[in-house]
Amino acid sequence: MPTPLPTPVPTPSPARSRPLGRRNLLLALPAFCTLAPPLQAQQQQAPPNAEVRRTRQQLDRLELLLFRAGEAQERASLLQRDLEGLAGPWQAAQDGAAPAQAALEALRSQALPTLAAHHGRWVQATSTVQAATAAHQAAVASLLAAPAAARASAMARLDDTSTTRQAAEEAERAARAALAQALDAGLQSLLQLRQRWQGLAEPSASTASALRQAAGDWADLQRQWAGLPAAARAAGLPAMPMAALPAGAAPWPLPAPWAAAEPPDDGPLLVWRQADRRAQQAWSATWLQTDALAAVQQALADADCQGASCARWRQDSAALQAGLARQQAALRSAQADQAGAAATVQGLPGVAQRQLQGLLARRDSLAAAVARAGGPALRQLRAAGATGQTALARLAAARDAAEAAWAAAWRRQYGEDAPLEFPASGAGFGMAAPSVTQSASASMAPSLTSHALHRLRARGDEPAGFGAYTYVLVGASVRPDTPGVHARLQRLLAEVRNLPVASTLEAELRARANSFVVPVPPDNRDSSPLVVDLALAQSLLTHLPPALRLADATRRLLYAENGPFLITLPGPLAAARADWPLLFADLSKTPEVVVADVVRRYMADLIGSFNPATTDWAPPAGMQVAIALVRLVKGSGDVVQAVFGAPGR
């Protein structure tokens, strides 16, 4: 079965490169947004001289510093907004206490006492009905057994017991309806308490969560700003005011993790209502069966039981007695459940009061942190942000001066009319020109120092923030039984399967790491053997930057060869743009025995020679490989390709 593939994460950086000679391996991902001239023109002009390279390197350093400073300033603005936003949920948490307490008091003093009173009236009404029923049935039996002279008084007594029974039954029905209404009202009152409870608990929890998140952001921002002065000195800039926060952790108490505050339990009331319905059903059935049994037993007492009718009456009597016993047992069970639920419900206000006090105490424990974060800490952040704005303006001026120096050096070498290999100017942080989006941020990536492994189970699920992404793909026509593909894949996968799991790397490590993205089946866990889902791997081909599929040489490889292929991008494949640079290695014709060596060399040179922040990166020479390497020339639509023979040739 084919398997899914992971997508690489951001941080491209364009590096200019030349066509590779035989036995050279890797071409870097192009450095910062450099527009290379068409291949023919590039071959005709001399390479940049030392002054052009020096001024361009200085410009690149300032671009990187300006980007990092702008990014930190943007993060400071977001953190400031978050700290200012604490006031809303905190006020809601303050305002939620009184409604919750009022709803609890209404439940305690009104709903539950009313419910208990109606339950008691219904229980008493059922006892009255039972007594009236027994008296009525006794009067019936007395009338039937009375001699002629006593029948008048027996009939009068029967009328009295019948009237009494009828009144008792009407009273029971009224008590039953009132109890049902009281149960519904109790549940409604408890629902209101739960809603008011959430109105207190949710803003309290969001305040605690926001404080913890802001503390982490404060520490991240502090680390970002702390490195800017050294970076400015490295760029040869004079001392300038750089934003800074007080050393140490965030200047407010860090709240403990906020466990969910469960609202008062409505389970006991629901149990009570269900038991009430069962009791009423059993009670109604008991009435009917009691009367029916009395009638059958009277018939047996009066009849000449030598005939067939007596046998049927005896069967009816036995069945009614058994049914009556079952209904009485059901009634007792339901009444026991009613009593148990009633006892639990009566204790509910006390439990809820203790829970509410605990919730309020936890809310109040946030007060000091909210006061510090929204007061002194926010003022410190605003002051640091103002300093940062000053530094940004000076950095932008230095960057513009460096751009002018580079342009002058370029024109001195190539002439006043020579087009500049440079992105649109004036694209500062947060104001990038339309063509400088993901590619620009990627170009600021630090050098790669490590690799990781991501198992891609669906397109677009790669972890973000990596310096580069290398996808393991296969040809469009490959099948599971294609000769050689399986063996080469296994050699390739053996070299990457023990790399650290990409999703476990922290942000600082990700920025310096390349993530190998292997499409695997959806059920392939991180602890499972590493296998490639062919269907997912093939599907990713359609999302590659189009220039790779438009160039005749690479199109033939992708659609006619088997692979595997290694394709390195400066960001995730799902975010790839048409003008992104890339590195393409075809292992279709690589002998199985050297695949592992090729992959190890590929990994080593990405780390040892590939620097996304350098525009004039040159690939190392002397690599013993048998693959084709292709680099898209950024902005030109052309492809530079170098094909290598088998090792030893």
Stockholm file with secondary structure:
# STOCKHOLM 1.0

chainA/1-649         MPTPLPTPVPTPSPARSRPLGRRNLLLALPAFCTLAPPLQAQQQQAPPNAEVRRTRQQLDRLELLLFRAGEAQERASLLQRDLEGLAGPWQAAQDGAAPAQAALEALRSQALPTLAAHHGRWVQATSTVQAATAAHQAAVASLLAAPAAARASAMARLDDTSTTRQAAEEAERAARAALAQALDAGLQSLLQLRQRWQGLAEPSASTASALRQAAGDWADLQRQWAGLPAAARAAGLPAMPMAALPAGAAPWPLPAPWAAAEPPDDGPLLVWRQADRRAQQAWSATWLQTDALAAVQQALADADCQGASCARWRQDSAALQAGLARQQAALRSAQADQAGAAATVQGLPGVAQRQLQGLLARRDSLAAAVARAGGPALRQLRAAGATGQTALARLAAARDAAEAAWAAAWRRQYGEDAPLEFPASGAGFGMAAPSVTQSASASMAPSLTSHALHRLRARGDEPAGFGAYTYVLVGASVRPDTPGVHARLQRLLAEVRNLPVASTLEAELRARANSFVVPVPPDNRDSSPLVVDLALAQSLLTHLPPALRLADATRRLLYAENGPFLITLPGPLAAARADWPLLFADLSKTPEVVVADVVRRYMADLIGSFNPATTDWAPPAGMQVAIALVRLVKGSGDVVQAVFGAPGR
#=GR chainA/1-649 SS CCCCCCCCCSCCCCCCCCCCCTTCCCCCCCCTTCCCCCHHHHHHSCCCCHHHHHHHHHHHHHHHHHHHHHHHHHHHHHHHHHHHTTHHHHHHHHHTHHHHHHHHHHIIIIIHHHHHHHHHHHHHHHHHHHHHHHHHHHHHHHHHHSCGGGHHHHHHHHHHHHHHHHHHHHHHHHHHHHHHHHHHHHHHHHHHHHHHHHHHHHHHHHHHHHHHHHHHHHHHHHHHHHTHHHHHHHTTCCCCCCCCCCSSSCSSCCCCCCCCCCCCCCHHHHHHHHHHHHHHHHHHHHHHHHHHHHHHHHHHHHSCTTSHHHHHHHHHHHHHHHHHHHHHHHHHHHHHHHHHHHHHHHHHHHHHHHHHHHHHHHHHTTHHHHHHHHTHHHHHHHHHHHHHHHHHHHHHHHHHHHHHHHHHHHHHHHCTTCCCCCCCTTCCTTCCCTTCSHHHHHHTCCCCCEEEEEEESSTTCCCSCCSEEEEEECCTTCCTTCTTHHHHHHHHHHHHTTSCBGGGSCHHHHTTEEEEEEECCTTCCTTSCCCCCHHHHHHGGGGSCHHHHHSHHHHHHHHHSCCCEEEEESSCGGGCCTTCCCEEEECTTSCHHHHHHHHHHHHHHHHHTCCTTCTTCCCCSCCCCCCEEEEECTTTCCEEEEECCCTTC
#=GC SS_cons         CCCCCCCCCSCCCCCCCCCCCTTCCCCCCCCTTCCCCCHHHHHHSCCCCHHHHHHHHHHHHHHHHHHHHHHHHHHHHHHHHHHHTTHHHHHHHHHTHHHHHHHHHHIIIIIHHHHHHHHHHHHHHHHHHHHHHHHHHHHHHHHHHSCGGGHHHHHHHHHHHHHHHHHHHHHHHHHHHHHHHHHHHHHHHHHHHHHHHHHHHHHHHHHHHHHHHHHHHHHHHHHHHHTHHHHHHHTTCCCCCCCCCCSSSCSSCCCCCCCCCCCCCCHHHHHHHHHHHHHHHHHHHHHHHHHHHHHHHHHHHHSCTTSHHHHHHHHHHHHHHHHHHHHHHHHHHHHHHHHHHHHHHHHHHHHHHHHHHHHHHHHHTTHHHHHHHHTHHHHHHHHHHHHHHHHHHHHHHHHHHHHHHHHHHHHHHHCTTCCCCCCCTTCCTTCCCTTCSHHHHHHTCCCCCEEEEEEESSTTCCCSCCSEEEEEECCTTCCTTCTTHHHHHHHHHHHHTTSCBGGGSCHHHHTTEEEEEEECCTTCCTTSCCCCCHHHHHHGGGGSCHHHHHSHHHHHHHHHSCCCEEEEESSCGGGCCTTCCCEEEECTTSCHHHHHHHHHHHHHHHHHTCCTTCTTCCCCSCCCCCCEEEEECTTTCCEEEEECCCTTC
//
